[in-house]
Amino acid sequence: MFGRLSSRKAYAVVVILILLTASTFAVAKKIRSKKAIPKAKVMWREPHDATARDLYLGPGGESMKPDLRRVTLIKVEPGGYSKKYRVRDASGREWIAKVGKEAQSETAATRLLWGTGYYTDVDYLVPSVHIEGLNKTLKNVRFGARPKNEERLDDPWKWKKNPFVGKREFQGLKVMMALLNNWDTKDSNNRVIVTSDEKGDDEARYVVHDLGGTFGKKMNWFERNLLFKRNRNSPNGYAKARLVNKVENGRVHFNYWSKNGGVFKDVSVADAEWAAAQLSRLSPAQIADAFRAANYSPEQVRILTAAVQRRIAELNNLSRNERLARQ
């Protein structure tokens, strides 16, 4: 066919064919992406067993703990603030091993979210582990599970547009981000995980995946914008800051800055008190277990546990404080 066409016409035909092929592939990819997300979508479920949840072992429990008899390197994971490695444990399960300041804070944060009914990653903090192939012994390593029965979709869910906008559990998640002081709330840190529910039906779980930027001090404008500092995992700094600045016109103004910050400006007193009700189910011992699981020192566990309890008390007192402010 091309032999009878001029070179210019032949070139035009080739370009059109390439464009049509690329367009067809893009549409097919988009359709596959839509089909990959089940109709059942969930971010939170009522934690009827909240008072009995083991925040030391977390959502994975004893059964999912990594088998550390032998850990081998698969590859170095790209990107991010912390160094990460994909590894395989002695039982053949794959994990993302994260080292650095975020390992402890992320391990504790996932447990507090799970304790209040939110879906999270399954994380464990390993105080010390030798990784074959890397030929290093690493300290305070967060092992993030990558179960074979879960599919992590490539596209993250977005804070400004998702199936839960306007719903109580989404508003409560915003409160939890402020309570944990998670400044790193960019969309790329979110994940949609497709797995099976208790009945064996597929469902899509909307998870805040990276929670390493938590439990730090409140950063001021100068630190954020001129020094480009991002504080994380600072028990003393976290404990010094209050959670709520004020309540005005039924809206809660948090003493909190984060990426996507505009999303967090529409939290009502009722939203905050709903989140406080979920948190209040947890005992001081359970909250302390979340920090013990992250290998904080006994003194750091005490400081962080007391700080979280103070923040819960702030949320529980919002209605009372609002009434007093009106008088």
HELIX and SHEET records of a PDB file:
HELIX    1   1 PHE A    2  ARG A    4  5                                   3    
HELIX    2   2 SER A    7  ALA A   36  1                                  30    
HELIX    3   3 ALA A   50  ALA A   52  5                                   3    
HELIX    4   4 GLU A  102  GLY A  115  1                                  14    
HELIX    5   5 ARG A  168  LEU A  180  1                                  13    
HELIX    6   6 ASP A  187  ASN A  189  5                                   3    
HELIX    7   7 TRP A  221  ASN A  225  1                                   5    
HELIX    8   8 PRO A  235  LYS A  240  1                                   6    
HELIX    9   9 GLY A  261  LYS A  265  5                                   5    
HELIX   10  10 VAL A  269  LEU A  279  1                                  11    
HELIX   11  11 PRO A  284  ARG A  292  1                                   9    
HELIX   12  12 PRO A  298  ASN A  316  1                                  19    
HELIX   13  13 LEU A  318  ARG A  326  1                                   9    
SHEET    1   A 4 LYS A  41  VAL A  42  0                                        
SHEET    2   A 4 ASP A 202  VAL A 208  1                                        
SHEET    3   A 4 ASN A 190  SER A 196 -1                                        
SHEET    4   A 4 GLU A 151  ARG A 152 -1                                        
SHEET    1   B 5 THR A  72  GLU A  77  0                                        
SHEET    2   B 5 LYS A  83  ARG A  88 -1                                        
SHEET    3   B 5 GLU A  94  VAL A  99 -1                                        
SHEET    4   B 5 LYS A 136  ALA A 145 -1                                        
SHEET    5   B 5 ASP A 123  ILE A 131 -1                                        
SHEET    1   C 2 VAL A 244  GLU A 248  0                                        
SHEET    2   C 2 ARG A 251  PHE A 254 -1                                        
END                                                                             
